[in-house]
Amino acid sequence: MTDWTASFIASDDDLGSAPILRRQFTLDEGHGAVTAATLDVSALGVVEAWLGGQRVSDHLLEPGWTSYEWRIRVASHDVTPHLAETAAGADAVLALILGKGWAAGRLAWGGGGGWYADEVAGFAELRIAFADGHEQRIGTDADWQALSSAITADQLYDGEDVDGRLRDGSFLAPGPVTVPSVAGHEGRTSGVHVVDLGDRVLVADTVPPVRPLAEVAPVAVWTSPAGATLVDFGVNLVGWVRVTASGEAGTVLTLRHAEVLEHDELGTRPLRSAEATDRFTLSGNGVEVFEPRFTFHGFRYAQVDGWPGTLDELRSALTAVQVGSDLRRTGTFASSHELLDTFHENVVRGMQGNFLSVPTDCPQRDERLGWTGDIAAFAPTASYLFDTGAFLGDWLRDVWLEQQHADGIIPFVVPDVLKYSPAEDFRDPDATALWSDAGVWVPWTLYQAYGDTAVLAEQFPSMAAHVRRIRSLLSPEGLWDTVFQFGDWLDPDAPPEDPAAAKADKGVVATVCAYRSATIAADAAEVLGGHDAEAAEFRELATDLQAAFREHYLQDDGRIRSDCTTVYTLAIVFGILDPEDEQRAGDRLAELAAAAGYRISTGFAGTPFITDALTRTGHLEDAYRLLLQTECPSWLYPVTMGATTVWERWDSMLPDGTINPGQMTSFNHYALGAVADWMHRVVGGLSALTPGYGEVLVAPQPGGSLTWAATSLETRHGLMAVRWDLVDGDLVVRATVPEGVSATVRLPGLEERRVGGGEHEFRAPVAVPAG
């Protein structure tokens, strides 16, 4: 449905609260029964729709965040049941409650907001079909009414204030409306006006909605040394706390949220300027339930002030509501290693919290932006764990829109709010390695995961524009050593205050990334067909980049400039080396890993790929030693510190329990969890031989101290699963292959073989070295 006739509307007056937009209408007579009813809704801001006295759906923060300058999603809901009790000729009410959201709220860490809209506006079009074919439409227009609400403040970063004394449900029913007032909040009504969208386009929403995903009860409630009431929900999650309470009118319950404790108190410093605080004012009218809807927090702990009862009563009164984009789970992993399994669970939980309308970096501080570098690294893991096709495919449309309005530059974040915000710490941004490469790597990842060329066809202009932008930035030597580069961001050896001060030469990192992007773009051109000229153009660029790399960065002894783990990792995995140099690079990489005591020495650029680089060059046991290391910095160190999500820094929390002194510290970032992709393919032993898993490889490579591992994936062809066990020194492998899928089985000591659909078991008479 794209022939909408409704308009976006906003309140004429500032009502001092989240506005309610209301329209009472009469159901047409003389056309028989209602056979169907559909409600399309959207907002500049976020919207919650009500019809017939009922909430239309459990969707949250609708319509989500897009590059609002050019496109706004419209969500569609079947509301036939909401009119089932309404007779022809009877009155009904359609109402929208609006929050600031991303469009009108504050965004980024420099203060300020409303970068996309200076007022919240709502959109609704209700289409009612009758038995005789008649259609009645009710749409937002200048005849609607605006009312104040009980939501007296709402910001994504800062939280939501709800005053129970201002609650009144009369706006949901036909007839007169009551608008309560209390001191400081006068109940008000207003007319509305039509908001001009300019060149913005409305598009049908095809993305999985944000929804409640789980409810979590507190595991502990106690009084801190400073006298604060603290609550632990046991896991770091994204959402809010629902409170059931009763008490004297005017009593204010204040909930401050944070991910960690420090010195036995709520650790709020990592939030920076985000208040992450909800306030609920009791009405005094018995038991009340408070639950925010226009904010979200990243938290494990909450501090509760103003609770009128006992700690036991508080524990019973609180429920954490986990929210996120409702993606279908597709991939699993389990093993004999408890810490490794917990780490994998943390990867999943972190992804769920950060896949909220857009793929964000973190969910708690004054940021929560769609950083391109994070998803460039994490997309293969994400697309195994969950069905990300629609979610990331839609986000890529904004990548291309931003790019078209920025001279081919893919920005650091998408949607690119940094171009407006005074938070811009990176002046005059241009294309940058890994981050901007997301425009090439992510669509290629989706094609590999799901086998659908549509995403390549839609994004190919973006891919081509990015590679050409890179070419325009190369130095006279043919290297991408110009413009700002993040490089190997958050190298563990970089000082806390300077996360870009990595060991890896930034030109090496960028040039190898450019080679990968040019190669993928050429491959995509060949897959799509009809792009012979582009395929030749990008293949030539890749060849030139490889030659420049060899001339300027690769020494005669096989060493690569800056001689550190990340440069060898990227050179190996991205294929810029010939076989002899690749092996020498792998051997040097293994030496460096051993010299570091098998502690992590890579940042954002190297970490997703280092275990692959070691495995590919014959150093499997070195990869396992890295994976299973528990001393800081390592993937498992946070697990030993009680982490339930993946951290932004290897040492976001120091061994003494204090928070990293860096100004930028999150306890829920998925990027460093990208190694889970290697866990699925190499430890678990399941990978695709052709895009979409029409042909698969079953090739587990046991190592370390693991005695068994299992992985599964719900592919487009059906469930694929692999499990291996070490039994009396032999490797026993069981594989489930969907009908119509061909599996190549590659096990040590056995000849490679191919099998079809069904349940299969193999035994390889080989011993695996102990870890």
C-alpha positions in Angstrom: 0.0 0.0 0.0 1.6 3.2 -1.1 -1.3 5.4 -2.2 -1.6 7.1 1.2 -3.7 10.2 1.4 -3.2 11.0 5.1 -0.8 13.7 6.2 1.8 14.0 9.0 0.3 16.2 11.7 1.6 17.8 14.9 0.1 19.7 17.8 -0.2 23.4 17.4 1.0 24.0 20.9 3.7 22.6 23.1 1.6 20.5 25.5 4.5 19.9 28.0 4.2 16.2 27.5 4.3 13.5 24.9 1.3 14.5 22.7 -1.8 12.4 22.0 -3.3 12.8 18.6 -7.0 11.8 18.6 -9.8 11.3 16.1 -13.3 10.2 16.8 -15.1 8.8 13.8 -18.4 7.0 12.9 -18.4 3.6 11.1 -20.1 3.9 7.8 -23.6 2.4 7.6 -25.4 0.5 4.8 -22.5 -1.6 3.6 -22.8 -4.7 5.7 -20.2 -6.1 8.2 -16.6 -5.0 8.4 -14.6 -7.7 6.6 -11.1 -6.2 7.1 -9.4 -3.2 8.6 -5.8 -2.1 8.2 -4.0 0.7 10.0 -0.8 2.2 8.6 1.2 4.3 11.1 4.3 6.3 11.1 5.9 9.3 12.9 8.6 11.9 12.9 9.5 10.5 16.3 8.0 7.2 17.6 4.4 6.3 17.8 2.1 4.0 19.7 -1.3 3.5 18.1 -4.7 2.7 19.8 -8.0 1.8 18.2 -11.2 0.8 19.8 -9.8 1.3 23.3 -7.0 -1.2 22.6 -3.3 -0.9 21.7 -2.9 -1.9 18.1 0.2 -4.1 18.6 3.2 -4.8 20.8 5.6 -3.1 18.4 7.8 -0.5 20.1 9.6 2.6 18.9 7.7 2.5 15.6 8.6 3.2 12.8 12.2 2.9 13.7 15.2 4.9 12.7 16.0 5.6 9.0 17.8 8.4 7.2 14.8 10.6 7.8 15.9 13.2 5.4 15.0 11.0 2.5 12.8 8.1 3.7 10.4 7.3 6.5 9.0 3.8 7.1 5.2 3.2 7.4 4.2 0.2 9.5 1.0 -1.7 8.7 -1.2 -3.5 11.2 -4.3 -5.7 10.8 -6.8 -4.1 13.1 -9.9 -6.0 12.1 -10.4 -7.4 15.6 -10.3 -3.9 17.0 -13.5 -3.0 15.2 -15.2 -6.3 15.8 -17.5 -4.9 18.5 -18.2 -1.6 16.7 -21.6 -1.6 15.0 -22.3 0.3 11.8 -23.2 3.9 12.6 -21.4 3.7 16.0 -18.5 5.8 17.0 -14.9 4.7 17.6 -11.6 6.4 18.4 -8.2 6.2 16.7 -5.4 7.7 18.8 -1.7 8.1 18.5 0.7 8.7 21.4 4.0 10.2 20.2 7.5 10.2 21.6 10.6 12.1 20.5 12.5 9.0 19.5 15.5 9.5 17.1 13.9 12.2 14.9 13.1 14.8 17.5 15.1 13.6 20.6 18.7 14.3 21.4 21.3 12.2 19.6 25.1 11.7 19.9 27.4 12.8 22.7 27.8 16.5 22.0 24.4 17.6 23.3 21.5 18.9 21.3 19.0 17.0 19.3 16.0 17.4 17.0 18.4 16.9 14.1 15.6 15.6 11.9 12.5 17.3 13.2 11.8 20.3 15.5 8.5 18.8 16.5 7.1 15.3 16.8 4.5 14.4 14.2 2.2 11.5 13.6 0.7 9.7 10.6 -2.1 7.2 10.4 -4.4 5.9 7.7 -7.1 3.5 8.7 -8.7 1.6 5.8 -11.9 -0.3 6.6 -13.4 -2.8 4.1 -17.1 -3.8 4.2 -19.0 -6.8 2.9 -20.3 -4.9 -0.2 -16.8 -3.8 -1.2 -17.1 -0.3 0.2 -14.0 1.2 1.8 -13.9 3.9 4.5 -10.7 5.8 5.2 -9.7 7.7 8.3 -6.5 9.5 8.0 -4.5 12.1 10.0 -5.4 15.6 8.9 -6.0 19.1 10.2 -9.3 18.0 11.8 -7.6 15.9 14.5 -7.2 17.0 18.1 -4.1 17.0 20.3 -4.1 16.3 24.0 -1.4 16.3 26.7 -0.5 13.0 28.3 0.9 11.4 31.5 4.3 11.1 29.8 5.9 14.3 31.0 9.3 13.7 29.5 10.9 11.2 27.1 14.3 10.8 25.6 16.0 7.7 24.3 19.2 8.6 26.3 17.7 10.1 29.4 14.6 8.0 30.1 10.9 8.6 30.6 8.8 10.4 33.2 5.3 9.2 33.8 2.9 10.9 36.2 0.2 8.5 37.3 -2.0 11.5 38.5 -2.3 12.6 34.8 -3.4 9.2 33.5 -6.9 9.3 32.1 -8.3 6.8 29.6 -11.1 8.9 28.4 -9.3 9.8 25.2 -9.6 6.1 24.1 -13.4 6.1 24.0 -16.0 8.1 22.1 -17.4 11.1 23.9 -16.0 13.9 26.0 -12.3 13.8 27.0 -10.9 14.6 30.4 -7.4 16.1 30.5 -6.2 16.0 34.2 -3.9 18.7 35.7 -1.5 18.7 38.6 0.9 21.3 39.9 3.6 21.9 37.2 1.7 20.0 34.5 -1.4 21.6 33.2 -3.7 19.4 31.2 -4.1 20.9 27.8 -5.7 20.4 24.4 -4.7 21.9 21.1 -5.5 21.9 17.4 -3.1 20.3 14.9 -1.4 21.4 11.8 -0.1 19.5 8.7 3.7 19.0 8.6 5.3 19.3 5.3 7.6 16.4 4.6 9.4 18.1 1.7 11.2 15.5 -0.4 10.9 12.7 2.1 9.5 9.5 0.8 7.2 7.2 2.7 8.1 3.5 2.3 6.4 0.3 3.5 8.1 -1.1 6.5 9.6 -4.5 5.7 11.9 -4.8 8.8 11.2 -7.1 11.8 9.7 -4.8 14.4 11.2 -3.9 17.8 9.3 -5.9 20.4 9.5 -7.2 23.9 11.8 -10.3 23.7 11.9 -11.6 27.3 11.0 -10.7 30.9 13.7 -11.0 33.6 13.1 -11.1 37.3 15.6 -9.6 39.8 18.1 -11.9 41.3 19.0 -9.7 44.2 17.9 -6.5 45.9 20.0 -4.9 48.6 21.2 -1.7 50.2 24.6 -0.4 49.1 27.3 1.0 51.5 26.1 4.5 50.6 22.5 3.6 51.5 21.2 3.3 47.9 18.7 0.6 47.0 20.2 -1.5 44.3 18.7 -4.3 42.1 20.5 -6.9 40.1 18.7 -8.5 37.1 21.5 -11.1 36.6 22.3 -10.3 32.9 23.1 -7.2 31.0 20.1 -6.5 28.8 18.5 -3.7 26.8 15.0 -2.4 27.6 13.5 -1.1 30.8 12.0 -2.0 34.2 8.3 -2.5 34.7 7.1 -1.4 38.2 4.0 -2.4 40.1 3.5 -0.1 43.0 1.0 1.6 45.3 1.4 4.5 47.6 0.6 8.1 48.5 -0.2 10.4 45.7 2.8 12.4 44.5 5.3 9.7 45.6 8.1 9.6 43.0 9.9 6.4 42.2 13.2 7.0 40.4 15.1 4.2 38.6 18.6 4.9 37.4 20.1 2.2 35.2 23.7 1.0 34.6 25.6 -2.0 33.3 28.0 -2.5 36.2 28.8 -1.7 39.8 31.9 0.0 40.9 33.0 0.3 44.6 29.7 -1.5 45.4 27.7 1.4 43.9 26.0 2.0 40.6 28.7 2.5 37.9 27.3 5.4 35.9 30.4 7.0 34.6 30.4 5.0 31.3 27.0 6.5 30.5 28.6 9.9 30.0 25.8 12.4 29.7 23.0 9.8 29.3 20.8 10.0 32.4 19.2 6.6 31.8 16.7 7.4 34.5 12.9 6.8 34.6 10.6 8.5 37.1 7.2 7.3 38.0 4.8 9.4 40.1 2.1 7.6 42.0 -1.5 8.6 41.7 -2.5 7.2 45.1 -5.3 5.2 43.4 -4.3 1.7 44.5 -2.0 -0.6 42.6 -0.5 0.9 39.5 1.8 -0.4 36.8 4.4 1.8 35.2 6.3 0.8 32.1 8.1 3.2 29.7 7.7 2.9 26.0 9.6 5.7 24.4 13.1 5.0 25.8 15.4 2.1 26.4 18.4 1.5 28.6 21.4 -0.9 28.5 21.6 -2.2 32.1 22.0 -5.1 34.5 21.6 -3.0 37.6 19.1 -0.4 38.7 19.1 2.0 41.6 15.6 2.7 43.0 14.9 5.8 45.0 11.6 6.6 46.7 10.3 3.0 47.1 7.7 3.1 49.9 7.8 -0.6 50.9 10.3 -3.2 51.9 13.2 -4.7 49.8 11.3 -8.0 49.5 8.2 -6.1 48.2 10.4 -4.2 45.8 11.9 -7.4 44.4 8.4 -8.7 43.7 7.4 -5.4 42.1 10.1 -5.2 39.4 10.4 -6.9 36.1 13.0 -6.1 33.5 11.6 -6.1 30.0 14.2 -7.0 27.3 13.5 -5.4 23.9 15.0 -5.5 20.5 14.3 -6.1 16.8 12.5 -9.4 16.7 14.8 -11.4 14.4 14.4 -15.1 13.9 17.1 -17.2 15.6 18.8 -19.5 13.1 22.2 -20.5 14.5 23.4 -22.3 17.6 26.7 -23.4 19.2 27.6 -25.5 22.2 30.7 -27.3 23.4 32.4 -29.1 26.3 34.0 -25.8 27.4 31.8 -23.9 29.9 33.5 -20.5 29.6 33.4 -20.7 25.8 29.7 -21.5 25.8 29.1 -18.5 28.1 31.0 -16.3 25.8 28.9 -17.5 22.8 25.7 -16.7 24.9 27.2 -13.3 25.5 27.7 -12.7 21.8 24.0 -13.6 21.2 22.8 -11.4 24.0 24.9 -8.5 22.9 23.6 -8.8 19.3 20.0 -8.8 20.5 20.6 -5.6 22.5 22.3 -3.8 19.7 20.1 -4.9 16.8 17.4 -2.4 17.8 16.0 -0.7 14.6 19.6 -0.2 13.4 22.8 -2.2 14.1 24.2 0.0 16.9 27.6 0.1 18.6 26.2 0.1 22.2 22.8 0.5 23.9 23.6 2.5 27.1 25.5 5.7 26.8 24.9 8.9 24.8 25.7 7.3 21.5 23.8 4.2 20.3 24.6 4.9 16.7 24.8 2.7 13.6 28.6 2.5 13.4 29.6 1.0 10.1 32.9 -0.5 11.3 31.2 -2.7 14.0 28.7 -4.3 11.6 31.4 -4.7 8.9 33.3 -7.0 11.3 30.3 -8.7 12.8 27.9 -9.3 9.9 29.0 -12.9 9.2 28.4 -13.9 12.9 25.1 -12.0 13.0 23.9 -13.6 9.8 24.5 -17.1 11.2 22.9 -16.5 14.6 19.8 -14.7 13.3 18.0 -14.1 10.0 19.4 -10.6 9.3 18.4 -10.4 5.6 15.6 -7.9 5.9 17.1 -6.0 8.8 20.5 -5.4 7.3 19.1 -5.1 3.8 17.0 -2.2 4.8 19.9 -0.6 6.7 22.0 -0.8 3.5 19.4 1.3 1.7 20.3 4.1 4.1 24.0 3.5 3.5 23.4 4.2 -0.2 21.2 7.2 0.5 23.8 8.7 2.8 26.5 8.0 0.2 24.6 9.6 -2.6 24.4 12.8 -0.7 28.1 12.8 0.4 30.0 12.5 -2.9 30.2 8.7 -2.6 31.5 8.7 1.0 30.1 6.0 3.3 30.0 7.8 6.7 31.2 6.5 10.0 27.6 6.0 11.2 24.4 5.2 9.3 22.0 7.0 9.6 24.6 9.8 9.7 23.5 12.1 12.5 27.1 13.1 13.1 26.9 15.4 10.1 24.6 17.6 12.2 25.7 17.0 15.7 28.4 19.1 17.5 29.6 15.7 18.7 31.6 15.4 15.5 35.1 14.5 16.7 36.3 13.6 13.2 36.4 16.7 11.1 35.9 16.6 7.3 35.3 12.8 7.3 36.1 10.8 4.2 35.9 7.1 3.3 37.8 5.1 5.9 38.9 1.5 5.9 36.7 -1.1 7.6 34.1 1.4 8.5 33.2 2.6 5.0 34.0 -0.9 3.7 30.7 -2.0 5.3 29.0 -0.8 2.2 30.8 -3.6 0.3 31.3 -6.3 2.9 27.8 -6.4 4.4 25.9 -7.0 1.2 28.5 -9.6 0.2 28.0 -11.3 3.6 24.2 -11.4 3.1 24.6 -12.9 -0.4 27.0 -15.6 1.1 24.6 -16.3 3.9 21.3 -16.4 2.0 22.2 -17.0 -1.6 20.0 -14.1 -2.8 21.5 -11.9 -5.5 18.8 -9.2 -5.0 20.8 -7.5 -2.2 23.9 -7.4 -4.5 21.8 -6.0 -7.4 20.3 -3.3 -5.1 23.5 -2.4 -3.5 25.9 -2.7 -6.4 25.8 1.0 -7.2 26.8 1.7 -3.6 29.6 -0.9 -3.7 30.9 0.5 -6.9 30.8 4.1 -5.6 32.7 3.2 -2.5 35.5 1.4 -4.4 35.8 4.3 -6.8 35.9 6.7 -3.8 38.8 4.6 -2.5 40.6 4.9 -5.8 40.3 8.7 -5.7 42.0 8.7 -2.3 45.0 6.7 -3.2 48.4 8.3 -2.9 50.8 8.6 -5.9 52.3 5.3 -4.7 48.9 3.6 -5.1 48.4 3.2 -1.3 45.4 4.1 0.8 47.5 6.0 3.3 45.7 9.3 3.0 42.8 10.9 4.9 41.7 10.0 8.4 41.8 6.3 9.3 40.6 4.5 12.5 43.1 1.8 11.8 43.2 -1.1 14.3 40.9 0.8 16.6 41.1 -0.2 20.3 44.3 -2.1 20.0 44.8 -3.4 23.6 48.2 -1.8 23.7 46.8 1.6 22.9 46.4 4.0 25.9 42.9 4.3 27.3 42.6 7.9 26.2 43.8 7.3 22.6 42.0 4.2 21.1 43.4 4.9 17.7 47.1 4.6 18.7 47.5 1.1 17.4 50.6 -0.9 16.6 49.4 -1.6 13.1 50.4 0.9 10.4 47.2 2.6 9.3 48.2 2.6 5.7 48.8 -1.1 5.7 45.4 -1.8 7.3 43.6 0.5 4.9 45.4 -0.7 1.7 44.6 -4.4 2.5 41.0 -3.5 3.3 40.8 -1.6 -0.1 42.1 -4.7 -1.8 39.4 -6.8 -0.2 36.7 -4.3 -1.2 37.9 -4.1 -4.8 38.0 -7.9 -5.0 34.5 -8.3 -3.6 33.1 -5.6 -5.9 34.6 -7.4 -8.9 33.2 -10.7 -7.7 29.8 -9.1 -7.2 29.9 -7.7 -10.7 30.6 -11.2 -12.1 27.9 -12.8 -10.0 25.3 -10.3 -11.3 26.3 -10.5 -14.9 26.0 -7.6 -17.3 28.8 -5.7 -15.5 31.8 -6.8 -17.4 33.3 -3.3 -17.5 33.0 -2.8 -13.8 34.4 -6.3 -13.1 37.4 -5.5 -15.1 37.8 -2.1 -13.5 37.7 -3.4 -10.0 39.9 -6.4 -10.7 42.5 -4.0 -12.2 42.3 -1.9 -9.1 42.8 -4.9 -6.8 45.8 -5.9 -8.9 47.3 -2.4 -8.6 46.7 -2.3 -4.8 48.4 -5.7 -4.5 51.4 -4.5 -6.4 51.6 -1.3 -4.4 51.4 -3.3 -1.2 54.2 -5.6 -2.2 56.4 -2.8 -3.3 55.9 -0.5 -0.2 54.8 -2.7 2.7 56.2 -6.2 2.1 59.8 -6.7 2.9 62.1 -9.3 1.2 62.1 -11.4 4.3 58.3 -11.6 4.3 57.9 -9.1 7.1 55.1 -6.5 6.7 55.4 -2.9 7.8 54.8 -2.5 11.5 55.3 -6.2 12.1 52.3 -6.9 14.3 49.5 -9.4 14.5 46.8 -7.3 12.8 48.8 -6.6 9.6 49.7 -10.3 9.1 46.1 -11.3 9.9 44.5 -9.0 7.3 47.1 -9.8 4.7 46.5 -13.5 5.0 42.7 -13.6 5.3 42.1 -10.9 2.6 44.3 -12.8 0.2 46.7 -10.1 -0.8 49.8 -12.4 -0.5 51.0 -15.1 -2.8 51.2 -18.6 -1.2 54.9 -18.4 -0.2 54.5 -15.0 1.5 51.2 -16.1 3.1 52.9 -19.0 4.8 55.7 -16.8 6.0 53.2 -14.3 7.3 51.3 -17.1 9.1 54.5 -18.4 10.7 55.3 -14.8 11.9 51.8 -14.3 13.1 52.1 -17.5 15.2 55.4 -16.2 16.6 53.8 -12.9 17.6 50.8 -14.7 19.2 53.2 -16.9 21.3 55.3 -13.9 22.2 52.2 -12.2 23.6 51.5 -15.2 25.7 48.5 -16.0 23.6 46.8 -12.9 24.8 44.9 -10.7 22.3 47.0 -8.1 20.6 44.6 -7.0 17.9 41.9 -4.3 17.8 38.7 -3.9 15.8 40.4 -4.6 12.4 42.4 -7.7 13.3 40.3 -9.4 15.9 37.5 -10.8 13.7 40.1 -12.6 11.5 43.1 -13.6 13.5 41.9 -17.2 14.3 41.2 -17.7 10.6 44.6 -16.4 9.6 46.3 -18.9 12.0 44.1 -21.8 10.9 44.6 -21.1 7.3 48.4 -21.2 7.7 48.6 -24.4 9.7 48.6 -22.9 13.2 45.3 -24.3 14.5 46.5 -24.9 18.1 47.7 -21.4 18.3 44.2 -20.2 17.3 42.7 -22.4 20.1 45.2 -21.1 22.6 44.1 -17.5 21.7 40.4 -18.5 21.9 40.6 -20.2 25.2 42.9 -17.8 27.0 41.4 -16.4 30.2 44.0 -13.8 31.1 43.4 -10.2 30.1 43.3 -9.3 27.2 41.3 -12.2 25.9 37.8 -13.2 24.8 37.2 -15.2 27.9 38.7 -12.7 30.4 35.4 -10.8 30.6 33.6 -14.1 31.2 35.8 -14.8 34.2 34.8 -11.3 35.5 31.1 -12.2 35.3 30.3 -10.5 31.9 27.0 -11.5 30.3 27.6 -9.5 27.1 30.8 -8.7 25.0 32.7 -5.6 26.1 33.9 -2.7 24.0 37.4 -2.9 25.4 39.3 -6.0 26.3 39.6 -4.5 29.8 36.4 -2.5 30.1 36.6 -3.6 33.7 40.0 -4.0 35.3 41.0 -7.1 37.3 40.5 -5.1 40.5 36.8 -4.5 39.6 37.2 -0.9 38.7 36.0 0.5 35.4 38.6 1.3 32.6 39.6 4.9 33.0 39.0 5.7 29.3 36.2 8.1 28.5 34.7 5.5 26.1 33.9 2.3 27.9 30.9 0.0 27.1 30.0 -3.4 28.5 27.8 -4.3 25.6 29.5 -4.1 22.2 29.2 -7.0 19.7 32.2 -6.2 17.5 34.8 -8.2 19.4 32.4 -11.2 19.4 33.0 -11.6 15.7 35.2 -14.6 16.4 32.0 -16.6 16.9 31.9 -16.9 13.1 35.2 -18.9 13.3 33.7 -20.9 16.1 30.8 -21.9 13.9 32.9 -22.8 10.9 36.0 -24.3 12.3 35.2 -25.4 15.9 31.7 -26.5 15.0 32.6 -27.5 11.5 29.8 -26.1 9.4 30.3 -23.6 6.5 28.9 -22.8 3.1 30.6 -24.0 -0.1 28.1 -22.1 -2.2 26.1 -18.9 -1.3 23.0 -19.8 0.7 24.3 -23.3 1.9 23.1 -25.2 -1.2 26.4 -26.9 -0.9 28.1 -27.2 2.5 31.4 -28.2 4.1 31.4 -30.4 7.2 35.0 -30.1 8.5 35.3 -29.7 12.3 38.8 -29.0 13.5 39.0 -30.0 17.1 41.7 -28.5 19.3 42.5 -27.0 22.7 40.8 -28.8 25.6 37.5 -29.3 23.9 36.1 -32.9 23.8 33.0 -32.1 21.9 31.2 -29.3 20.0 28.0 -28.8 18.1 26.6 -26.2 15.8 23.4 -25.9 13.8 21.9 -23.5 11.3 18.4 -23.1 9.9 19.2 -22.5 6.3 16.9 -21.6 3.4 17.0 -25.3 2.6 16.3 -26.6 6.1 18.2 -27.5 9.3 21.9 -28.2 9.0 23.7 -29.5 12.0 27.1 -30.9 13.0 28.3 -32.5 16.2 31.6 -34.0 17.0 32.9 -36.0 20.0 36.3 -37.3 20.9 35.8 -41.0 21.7 38.9 -43.1 22.6 41.1 -40.8 20.6 38.9 -40.9 17.6 36.8 -38.1 16.1 33.2 -39.1 15.8 31.1 -36.7 13.6 27.4 -36.7 13.2 25.9 -34.4 10.5 22.3 -33.6 9.6 22.0 -32.5 5.9 18.7 -31.2 4.4 17.3 -32.9 1.4 18.5 -31.4 -1.8 21.8 -30.2 -0.2 25.2 -31.6 -1.0 27.7 -31.9 1.9 31.4 -32.3 1.4 32.9 -34.1 4.5 36.5 -33.3 5.2 38.0 -35.0 8.2 41.6 -35.8 9.2 42.8 -39.2 8.2 39.8 -39.9 5.9 39.4 -39.3 2.2 37.1 -36.4 1.4 33.6 -37.5 0.4 30.3 -36.0 -0.6 26.9 -37.0 0.9 23.3 -35.9 0.3 20.4 -35.3 2.6 19.9 -37.3 5.7 21.6 -38.2 9.0 25.3 -39.2 8.7 28.0 -40.5 11.0 31.7 -40.6 10.4 34.6 -41.8 12.5 38.2 -40.5 11.9 40.8 -42.6 13.6 43.0 -39.7 14.7 44.1 -38.3 18.0 43.7 -34.6 18.7 46.4 -32.9 20.7 45.3 -31.9 24.2 45.1 -28.1 24.8 
